[in-house]
């Protein structure tokens, strides 16, 4: 019942059209490293996210391009930007926070699109069967060590295009003294 942990920093997923506005027409992202999920990567490109009172620079663009532009931040980023963002699953952007995305070649104004990502576990269909869980199920996970914690409200996501891992952000990892590729136990009620 152990699941590896992938710790995520703030980042942005762009559509091709938004990348064209920020960088240049037909822009292709330059991969610098693969991420935990098959086909996903961190790119060389970074942008600035801004709200009227503050901004955060060097927000990494992740690839490949997506169907919607989405900014994923941490709770402290919302304090710095002076704007709240809801805790949501990826692509649940209706009524999410607005944000401005800037790069020297262009600016995009998102009326909605900034969220704090809800922690979640990616699994294949076979993994889900082995763990006895299903897509959309809410579970708990437990970590050990000096700062051991139980995290509740962890969403199971099932697809054969996934690799087994849990996605949490840096704030959550720091709360339990976790690092990239640590493990925790899945708890089923």
C-alpha positions as protocol buffer text, in pm:
chain_id: "A"
residue {
  index: 1
  type: UNK
  ca { x: 0 y: 0 z: 0 }
}
residue {
  index: 2
  type: UNK
  ca { x: 302 y: 233 z: -46 }
}
residue {
  index: 3
  type: UNK
  ca { x: 287 y: 513 z: -303 }
}
residue {
  index: 4
  type: UNK
  ca { x: 581 y: 729 z: -418 }
}
residue {
  index: 5
  type: UNK
  ca { x: 562 y: 1107 z: -374 }
}
residue {
  index: 6
  type: UNK
  ca { x: 627 y: 1370 z: -640 }
}
residue {
  index: 7
  type: UNK
  ca { x: 673 y: 1722 z: -496 }
}
residue {
  index: 8
  type: UNK
  ca { x: 558 y: 2001 z: -725 }
}
residue {
  index: 9
  type: UNK
  ca { x: 646 y: 2371 z: -732 }
}
residue {
  index: 10
  type: UNK
  ca { x: 429 y: 2648 z: -874 }
}
residue {
  index: 11
  type: UNK
  ca { x: 398 y: 2614 z: -1253 }
}
residue {
  index: 12
  type: UNK
  ca { x: 187 y: 2686 z: -1558 }
}
residue {
  index: 13
  type: UNK
  ca { x: 38 y: 2471 z: -1834 }
}
residue {
  index: 14
  type: UNK
  ca { x: -17 y: 2666 z: -2157 }
}
residue {
  index: 15
  type: UNK
  ca { x: -221 y: 2622 z: -2471 }
}
residue {
  index: 16
  type: UNK
  ca { x: -32 y: 2655 z: -2799 }
}
residue {
  index: 17
  type: UNK
  ca { x: -223 y: 2978 z: -2870 }
}
residue {
  index: 18
  type: UNK
  ca { x: -122 y: 3134 z: -2535 }
}
residue {
  index: 19
  type: UNK
  ca { x: 240 y: 3024 z: -2586 }
}
residue {
  index: 20
  type: UNK
  ca { x: 230 y: 3191 z: -2928 }
}
residue {
  index: 21
  type: UNK
  ca { x: 118 y: 3515 z: -2760 }
}
residue {
  index: 22
  type: UNK
  ca { x: 378 y: 3500 z: -2483 }
}
residue {
  index: 23
  type: UNK
  ca { x: 676 y: 3378 z: -2688 }
}
residue {
  index: 24
  type: UNK
  ca { x: 632 y: 3375 z: -3069 }
}
residue {
  index: 25
  type: UNK
  ca { x: 413 y: 3204 z: -3330 }
}
residue {
  index: 26
  type: UNK
  ca { x: 441 y: 2824 z: -3345 }
}
residue {
  index: 27
  type: UNK
  ca { x: 665 y: 2825 z: -3039 }
}
residue {
  index: 28
  type: UNK
  ca { x: 789 y: 2482 z: -2929 }
}
residue {
  index: 29
  type: UNK
  ca { x: 879 y: 2436 z: -2563 }
}
residue {
  index: 30
  type: UNK
  ca { x: 1242 y: 2345 z: -2489 }
}
residue {
  index: 31
  type: UNK
  ca { x: 1249 y: 2042 z: -2257 }
}
residue {
  index: 32
  type: UNK
  ca { x: 1499 y: 2053 z: -1970 }
}
residue {
  index: 33
  type: UNK
  ca { x: 1382 y: 1744 z: -1779 }
}
residue {
  index: 34
  type: UNK
  ca { x: 1115 y: 1477 z: -1771 }
}
residue {
  index: 35
  type: UNK
  ca { x: 858 y: 1478 z: -1492 }
}
residue {
  index: 36
  type: UNK
  ca { x: 706 y: 1181 z: -1310 }
}
residue {
  index: 37
  type: UNK
  ca { x: 416 y: 1129 z: -1550 }
}
residue {
  index: 38
  type: UNK
  ca { x: 484 y: 982 z: -1897 }
}
residue {
  index: 39
  type: UNK
  ca { x: 527 y: 1250 z: -2162 }
}
residue {
  index: 40
  type: UNK
  ca { x: 524 y: 1539 z: -1913 }
}
residue {
  index: 41
  type: UNK
  ca { x: 826 y: 1768 z: -1887 }
}
residue {
  index: 42
  type: UNK
  ca { x: 962 y: 2090 z: -1737 }
}
residue {
  index: 43
  type: UNK
  ca { x: 1060 y: 2337 z: -2004 }
}
residue {
  index: 44
  type: UNK
  ca { x: 1328 y: 2601 z: -2022 }
}
residue {
  index: 45
  type: UNK
  ca { x: 1058 y: 2868 z: -2050 }
}
residue {
  index: 46
  type: UNK
  ca { x: 940 y: 3064 z: -1747 }
}
residue {
  index: 47
  type: UNK
  ca { x: 685 y: 3343 z: -1713 }
}
residue {
  index: 48
  type: UNK
  ca { x: 576 y: 3606 z: -1462 }
}
residue {
  index: 49
  type: UNK
  ca { x: 234 y: 3580 z: -1297 }
}
residue {
  index: 50
  type: UNK
  ca { x: 88 y: 3908 z: -1177 }
}
residue {
  index: 51
  type: UNK
  ca { x: -205 y: 4048 z: -989 }
}
residue {
  index: 52
  type: UNK
  ca { x: -239 y: 4426 z: -937 }
}
residue {
  index: 53
  type: UNK
  ca { x: -41 y: 4445 z: -609 }
}
residue {
  index: 54
  type: UNK
  ca { x: 234 y: 4186 z: -667 }
}
residue {
  index: 55
  type: UNK
  ca { x: 397 y: 3940 z: -903 }
}
residue {
  index: 56
  type: UNK
  ca { x: 592 y: 3615 z: -898 }
}
residue {
  index: 57
  type: UNK
  ca { x: 872 y: 3563 z: -1150 }
}
residue {
  index: 58
  type: UNK
  ca { x: 1027 y: 3245 z: -1288 }
}
residue {
  index: 59
  type: UNK
  ca { x: 708 y: 3039 z: -1296 }
}
residue {
  index: 60
  type: UNK
  ca { x: 808 y: 2728 z: -1492 }
}
residue {
  index: 61
  type: UNK
  ca { x: 613 y: 2627 z: -1803 }
}
residue {
  index: 62
  type: UNK
  ca { x: 535 y: 2253 z: -1816 }
}
residue {
  index: 63
  type: UNK
  ca { x: 480 y: 2064 z: -2138 }
}
residue {
  index: 64
  type: UNK
  ca { x: 333 y: 1944 z: -2355 }
}
residue {
  index: 65
  type: UNK
  ca { x: 74 y: 2206 z: -2449 }
}
residue {
  index: 66
  type: UNK
  ca { x: -274 y: 2154 z: -2306 }
}
residue {
  index: 67
  type: UNK
  ca { x: -633 y: 2232 z: -2402 }
}
residue {
  index: 68
  type: UNK
  ca { x: -657 y: 2503 z: -2133 }
}
residue {
  index: 69
  type: UNK
  ca { x: -406 y: 2737 z: -1975 }
}
residue {
  index: 70
  type: UNK
  ca { x: -382 y: 2668 z: -1603 }
}
residue {
  index: 71
  type: UNK
  ca { x: -162 y: 2821 z: -1332 }
}
residue {
  index: 72
  type: UNK
  ca { x: -94 y: 2607 z: -1024 }
}
residue {
  index: 73
  type: UNK
  ca { x: 30 y: 2791 z: -715 }
}
residue {
  index: 74
  type: UNK
  ca { x: 73 y: 2728 z: -344 }
}
residue {
  index: 75
  type: UNK
  ca { x: -127 y: 2889 z: -62 }
}
residue {
  index: 76
  type: UNK
  ca { x: 157 y: 3128 z: 26 }
}
residue {
  index: 77
  type: UNK
  ca { x: 169 y: 3248 z: -336 }
}
residue {
  index: 78
  type: UNK
  ca { x: -192 y: 3362 z: -299 }
}
residue {
  index: 79
  type: UNK
  ca { x: -95 y: 3568 z: 6 }
}
residue {
  index: 80
  type: UNK
  ca { x: 192 y: 3725 z: -189 }
}
residue {
  index: 81
  type: UNK
  ca { x: -33 y: 3799 z: -488 }
}
residue {
  index: 82
  type: UNK
  ca { x: -314 y: 3931 z: -267 }
}
residue {
  index: 83
  type: UNK
  ca { x: -570 y: 3708 z: -435 }
}
residue {
  index: 84
  type: UNK
  ca { x: -730 y: 3379 z: -326 }
}
residue {
  index: 85
  type: UNK
  ca { x: -726 y: 3070 z: -545 }
}
residue {
  index: 86
  type: UNK
  ca { x: -950 y: 2769 z: -486 }
}
residue {
  index: 87
  type: UNK
  ca { x: -814 y: 2422 z: -411 }
}
residue {
  index: 88
  type: UNK
  ca { x: -918 y: 2223 z: -715 }
}
residue {
  index: 89
  type: UNK
  ca { x: -841 y: 1923 z: -929 }
}
residue {
  index: 90
  type: UNK
  ca { x: -662 y: 2007 z: -1252 }
}
residue {
  index: 91
  type: UNK
  ca { x: -884 y: 2149 z: -1523 }
}
residue {
  index: 92
  type: UNK
  ca { x: -1167 y: 2234 z: -1281 }
}
residue {
  index: 93
  type: UNK
  ca { x: -1120 y: 2601 z: -1360 }
}
residue {
  index: 94
  type: UNK
  ca { x: -1476 y: 2740 z: -1354 }
}
residue {
  index: 95
  type: UNK
  ca { x: -1482 y: 3029 z: -1106 }
}
residue {
  index: 96
  type: UNK
  ca { x: -1111 y: 2986 z: -1032 }
}
residue {
  index: 97
  type: UNK
  ca { x: -888 y: 3289 z: -973 }
}
residue {
  index: 98
  type: UNK
  ca { x: -800 y: 3537 z: -1247 }
}
residue {
  index: 99
  type: UNK
  ca { x: -432 y: 3608 z: -1316 }
}
residue {
  index: 100
  type: UNK
  ca { x: -215 y: 3793 z: -1567 }
}
residue {
  index: 101
  type: UNK
  ca { x: 69 y: 3603 z: -1734 }
}
residue {
  index: 102
  type: UNK
  ca { x: 356 y: 3810 z: -1872 }
}
residue {
  index: 103
  type: UNK
  ca { x: 660 y: 3755 z: -2090 }
}
residue {
  index: 104
  type: UNK
  ca { x: 849 y: 4015 z: -2292 }
}
residue {
  index: 105
  type: UNK
  ca { x: 677 y: 3921 z: -2618 }
}
residue {
  index: 106
  type: UNK
  ca { x: 322 y: 3932 z: -2484 }
}
residue {
  index: 107
  type: UNK
  ca { x: 67 y: 3920 z: -2204 }
}
residue {
  index: 108
  type: UNK
  ca { x: -239 y: 3703 z: -2146 }
}
residue {
  index: 109
  type: UNK
  ca { x: -522 y: 3793 z: -1910 }
}
residue {
  index: 110
  type: UNK
  ca { x: -690 y: 3486 z: -1763 }
}
residue {
  index: 111
  type: UNK
  ca { x: -1038 y: 3559 z: -1628 }
}
residue {
  index: 112
  type: UNK
  ca { x: -1012 y: 3224 z: -1454 }
}
residue {
  index: 113
  type: UNK
  ca { x: -735 y: 2966 z: -1445 }
}
residue {
  index: 114
  type: UNK
  ca { x: -531 y: 2991 z: -1124 }
}
residue {
  index: 115
  type: UNK
  ca { x: -574 y: 2714 z: -865 }
}
residue {
  index: 116
  type: UNK
  ca { x: -402 y: 2546 z: -574 }
}
residue {
  index: 117
  type: UNK
  ca { x: -383 y: 2186 z: -696 }
}
residue {
  index: 118
  type: UNK
  ca { x: -573 y: 1934 z: -489 }
}
residue {
  index: 119
  type: UNK
  ca { x: -339 y: 1655 z: -378 }
}
residue {
  index: 120
  type: UNK
  ca { x: -391 y: 1342 z: -580 }
}
residue {
  index: 121
  type: UNK
  ca { x: -259 y: 997 z: -663 }
}
residue {
  index: 122
  type: UNK
  ca { x: -206 y: 887 z: -1022 }
}
residue {
  index: 123
  type: UNK
  ca { x: -262 y: 515 z: -1086 }
}
residue {
  index: 124
  type: UNK
  ca { x: -299 y: 278 z: -1376 }
}
residue {
  index: 125
  type: UNK
  ca { x: -608 y: 58 z: -1394 }
}
residue {
  index: 126
  type: UNK
  ca { x: -397 y: -235 z: -1268 }
}
residue {
  index: 127
  type: UNK
  ca { x: -265 y: -25 z: -977 }
}
residue {
  index: 128
  type: UNK
  ca { x: -619 y: 76 z: -880 }
}
residue {
  index: 129
  type: UNK
  ca { x: -726 y: -288 z: -882 }
}
residue {
  index: 130
  type: UNK
  ca { x: -425 y: -387 z: -667 }
}
residue {
  index: 131
  type: UNK
  ca { x: -496 y: -107 z: -418 }
}
residue {
  index: 132
  type: UNK
  ca { x: -873 y: -170 z: -419 }
}
residue {
  index: 133
  type: UNK
  ca { x: -965 y: 186 z: -519 }
}
residue {
  index: 134
  type: UNK
  ca { x: -1141 y: 355 z: -809 }
}
residue {
  index: 135
  type: UNK
  ca { x: -1117 y: 678 z: -1004 }
}
residue {
  index: 136
  type: UNK
  ca { x: -1242 y: 978 z: -804 }
}
residue {
  index: 137
  type: UNK
  ca { x: -1228 y: 800 z: -469 }
}
residue {
  index: 138
  type: UNK
  ca { x: -1106 y: 1010 z: -175 }
}
residue {
  index: 139
  type: UNK
  ca { x: -845 y: 844 z: 49 }
}
residue {
  index: 140
  type: UNK
  ca { x: -595 y: 926 z: 322 }
}
residue {
  index: 141
  type: UNK
  ca { x: -219 y: 883 z: 317 }
}
residue {
  index: 142
  type: UNK
  ca { x: 18 y: 845 z: 609 }
}
residue {
  index: 143
  type: UNK
  ca { x: 384 y: 938 z: 629 }
}
residue {
  index: 144
  type: UNK
  ca { x: 624 y: 833 z: 902 }
}
residue {
  index: 145
  type: UNK
  ca { x: 929 y: 1001 z: 1050 }
}
residue {
  index: 146
  type: UNK
  ca { x: 980 y: 1286 z: 1291 }
}
residue {
  index: 147
  type: UNK
  ca { x: 712 y: 1497 z: 1122 }
}
residue {
  index: 148
  type: UNK
  ca { x: 476 y: 1211 z: 1036 }
}
residue {
  index: 149
  type: UNK
  ca { x: 131 y: 1321 z: 926 }
}
residue {
  index: 150
  type: UNK
  ca { x: -190 y: 1185 z: 786 }
}
residue {
  index: 151
  type: UNK
  ca { x: -316 y: 1376 z: 482 }
}
residue {
  index: 152
  type: UNK
  ca { x: -690 y: 1352 z: 413 }
}
residue {
  index: 153
  type: UNK
  ca { x: -884 y: 1440 z: 97 }
}
residue {
  index: 154
  type: UNK
  ca { x: -642 y: 1280 z: -150 }
}
residue {
  index: 155
  type: UNK
  ca { x: -812 y: 1211 z: -485 }
}
residue {
  index: 156
  type: UNK
  ca { x: -745 y: 891 z: -679 }
}
residue {
  index: 157
  type: UNK
  ca { x: -700 y: 944 z: -1056 }
}
residue {
  index: 158
  type: UNK
  ca { x: -698 y: 633 z: -1271 }
}
residue {
  index: 159
  type: UNK
  ca { x: -575 y: 604 z: -1630 }
}
residue {
  index: 160
  type: UNK
  ca { x: -347 y: 368 z: -1815 }
}
residue {
  index: 161
  type: UNK
  ca { x: -158 y: 676 z: -1934 }
}
residue {
  index: 162
  type: UNK
  ca { x: -46 y: 745 z: -1574 }
}
residue {
  index: 163
  type: UNK
  ca { x: 248 y: 624 z: -1366 }
}
residue {
  index: 164
  type: UNK
  ca { x: 197 y: 550 z: -996 }
}
residue {
  index: 165
  type: UNK
  ca { x: 274 y: 853 z: -779 }
}
residue {
  index: 166
  type: UNK
  ca { x: 121 y: 1114 z: -551 }
}
residue {
  index: 167
  type: UNK
  ca { x: 135 y: 1484 z: -637 }
}
residue {
  index: 168
  type: UNK
  ca { x: 169 y: 1730 z: -351 }
}
residue {
  index: 169
  type: UNK
  ca { x: 311 y: 2081 z: -342 }
}
residue {
  index: 170
  type: UNK
  ca { x: 622 y: 2207 z: -164 }
}
residue {
  index: 171
  type: UNK
  ca { x: 422 y: 2346 z: 130 }
}
residue {
  index: 172
  type: UNK
  ca { x: 262 y: 2007 z: 194 }
}
residue {
  index: 173
  type: UNK
  ca { x: 598 y: 1831 z: 160 }
}
residue {
  index: 174
  type: UNK
  ca { x: 764 y: 2072 z: 402 }
}
residue {
  index: 175
  type: UNK
  ca { x: 488 y: 2019 z: 661 }
}
residue {
  index: 176
  type: UNK
  ca { x: 583 y: 1650 z: 680 }
}
residue {
  index: 177
  type: UNK
  ca { x: 957 y: 1682 z: 598 }
}
residue {
  index: 178
  type: UNK
  ca { x: 908 y: 1490 z: 274 }
}
residue {
  index: 179
  type: UNK
  ca { x: 1128 y: 1500 z: -35 }
}
residue {
  index: 180
  type: UNK
  ca { x: 1102 y: 1386 z: -395 }
}
residue {
  index: 181
  type: UNK
  ca { x: 1038 y: 1011 z: -427 }
}
residue {
  index: 182
  type: UNK
  ca { x: 975 y: 948 z: -57 }
}
residue {
  index: 183
  type: UNK
  ca { x: 690 y: 702 z: 6 }
}
residue {
  index: 184
  type: UNK
  ca { x: 375 y: 702 z: 210 }
}
residue {
  index: 185
  type: UNK
  ca { x: 107 y: 453 z: 293 }
}
residue {
  index: 186
  type: UNK
  ca { x: -240 y: 459 z: 145 }
}
residue {
  index: 187
  type: UNK
  ca { x: -513 y: 436 z: 411 }
}
residue {
  index: 188
  type: UNK
  ca { x: -857 y: 307 z: 315 }
}
residue {
  index: 189
  type: UNK
  ca { x: -1144 y: 363 z: 557 }
}
